[in-house]
Amino acid sequence: HFLMSKFMHSVLASYPSIKRKIDNTSKETFDKPAVIIANHSSFLDILAIGMLNPKIIFLVSDWVYNSPIFGKGVRLAGFYPVSQGLEGGVDHLREKVNQGFSLMVFPEGSRSEDNHIKRFHKGAFYLAEAFNLDIIPVVIHGNSEVLPKGDFIINDGSITVEIMERITPNDIRFGENYAERTKKINQFF
């Protein structure tokens, strides 16, 4: 995981025409496991999150996991497929959390084509509740202009990764259960 994190950082760093900024006013260290959620508009989002900390398990759709292009890399990196639901993977994911890993989920499920936040799926919020984990919201700006969905050419531009304040399990501003949190955190984004 450490090598994959370094790789993700080096891919973005290899493009000097891309300005990168991490806005971490919450002073997040990722030392305590959490469910990390972020908006999703570009393949670069995975690289942007992956460079934040090496102890992150990405939950991805089966098509990414089984892709002839990305599949081998994401399996080696410890990414976990969830298209068929979380039921079969809860024990595996709990073990990873107990080892200090955070879980990364793009709750929109697939990349937005127009930068509008799509409806969130409940999986990330279910896991946070089931494992009694904080949620760390991360907002990514600029990746859809640097590498738009469906494009293969990386453009000049600016990427900002904004790490928001943790939402603890007992913080009722965003609801009292995972169904309420799904809707309220979606609105927050």
Disulfide bonds with the S-S distance in Angstrom:
none
